[in-house]
């Protein structure tokens, strides 16, 4: 599609996907503050991620994830998105089958993730 040199190594794709998820988590968490009562934010995020992973393409999965979290936009460098799009079979598989693991790792990438404020960027 964009760069025929992209190697769809599962570990590399996981790292790139974690960049996207950490950015998405951070923006969503800041926006939500304490709006969700009774359900841990990570459970809601994980559910939305798993559901999005069943979309036919990565671009549609990212749209579904953001819309499911009421996010109108996220900031992720375009080269990361292009790489995940080119490796969408691996990307979607990770989203479907490693959901809890991915959410835990994404949250770990954000220092003091409990203190995220709206407007903060990754």
C-alpha positions as CSV (number, residue, x, y, z in Angstrom):
1,X,0.0,0.0,0.0
2,X,2.4,2.7,1.2
3,X,5.7,1.0,1.8
4,X,6.3,-2.4,0.5
5,X,9.3,-2.8,2.9
6,X,7.2,-3.0,6.1
7,X,7.9,-6.3,7.9
8,X,4.8,-7.4,9.9
9,X,6.7,-8.8,12.8
10,X,4.2,-9.6,15.6
11,X,6.4,-7.9,18.3
12,X,7.0,-4.8,16.2
13,X,3.2,-4.5,15.4
14,X,2.4,-5.0,19.1
15,X,4.8,-2.1,20.0
16,X,3.2,0.2,17.4
17,X,-0.3,-0.8,18.5
18,X,0.6,0.0,22.1
19,X,1.6,3.5,21.0
20,X,-1.9,4.0,19.5
21,X,-3.7,2.4,22.5
22,X,-1.7,4.4,25.1
23,X,-2.5,7.7,23.2
24,X,-6.2,6.6,22.9
25,X,-6.4,5.6,26.6
26,X,-4.8,8.8,27.8
27,X,-7.2,11.0,25.9
28,X,-10.2,9.0,26.8
29,X,-9.3,8.7,30.5
30,X,-8.8,12.5,30.6
31,X,-12.1,13.1,29.0
32,X,-14.0,10.7,31.3
33,X,-12.6,11.9,34.6
34,X,-15.2,10.1,36.9
35,X,-18.1,9.8,34.6
36,X,-18.2,6.0,34.6
37,X,-19.4,4.7,38.0
38,X,-19.0,1.2,39.2
39,X,-17.0,-0.2,36.2
40,X,-13.2,0.1,36.1
41,X,-12.2,2.2,33.1
42,X,-9.8,-0.6,32.0
43,X,-12.7,-3.0,31.7
44,X,-14.7,-0.6,29.5
45,X,-11.6,0.2,27.3
46,X,-10.8,-3.5,26.9
47,X,-14.4,-4.3,25.9
48,X,-14.3,-1.5,23.3
49,X,-10.9,-2.7,22.0
50,X,-12.0,-6.3,21.6
51,X,-15.2,-5.4,19.8
52,X,-13.2,-3.1,17.5
53,X,-10.8,-5.9,16.6
54,X,-13.6,-7.7,14.7
55,X,-13.9,-5.0,12.1
56,X,-12.7,-6.0,8.6
57,X,-9.9,-3.4,8.5
58,X,-7.6,-1.6,10.9
59,X,-8.9,1.8,9.9
60,X,-12.5,0.8,10.6
61,X,-11.3,-0.8,13.9
62,X,-9.7,2.4,15.0
63,X,-12.8,4.4,14.1
64,X,-15.0,1.9,16.0
65,X,-12.7,2.1,19.1
66,X,-12.7,5.9,19.1
67,X,-16.4,6.2,18.5
68,X,-17.1,3.6,21.2
69,X,-15.1,5.8,23.6
70,X,-16.8,9.0,22.4
71,X,-13.5,10.3,21.0
72,X,-13.6,12.5,17.9
73,X,-9.9,12.3,17.4
74,X,-6.6,11.1,18.7
75,X,-3.0,12.1,17.9
76,X,-0.8,9.3,16.7
77,X,2.1,9.9,14.2
78,X,0.9,8.9,10.7
79,X,3.8,6.5,10.1
80,X,2.6,4.4,13.0
81,X,-1.0,4.3,11.6
82,X,0.3,3.4,8.1
83,X,2.4,0.6,9.4
84,X,-0.5,-0.9,11.4
85,X,-2.7,-0.6,8.4
86,X,-0.2,-2.4,6.2
87,X,0.0,-5.2,8.9
88,X,-3.7,-5.2,9.7
89,X,-4.1,-8.9,9.8
90,X,-1.6,-9.1,12.7
91,X,-2.9,-5.9,14.2
92,X,-6.5,-7.1,14.3
93,X,-5.5,-10.5,15.6
94,X,-3.7,-8.8,18.5
95,X,-6.7,-6.6,19.2
96,X,-9.0,-9.7,19.3
97,X,-6.8,-12.2,21.1
98,X,-4.5,-10.2,23.4
99,X,-7.0,-7.6,24.7
100,X,-6.3,-7.7,28.4
101,X,-2.6,-7.9,27.9
102,X,-2.6,-4.9,25.5
103,X,-4.7,-2.8,27.8
104,X,-2.4,-3.5,30.8
105,X,0.7,-2.7,28.8
106,X,-0.8,0.5,27.3
107,X,-1.8,1.8,30.7
108,X,1.8,1.0,31.9
109,X,3.2,3.3,29.2
110,X,1.5,6.3,30.7
111,X,3.3,7.7,33.7
112,X,0.9,8.4,36.5
113,X,-2.0,7.4,34.3
114,X,-4.4,8.1,37.2
115,X,-3.4,11.8,37.0
116,X,-4.1,12.3,33.3
117,X,-5.9,15.6,32.6
118,X,-8.0,16.6,29.5
119,X,-5.8,18.1,26.8
120,X,-2.7,16.1,27.8
121,X,-1.0,14.4,24.8
122,X,1.1,11.3,24.9
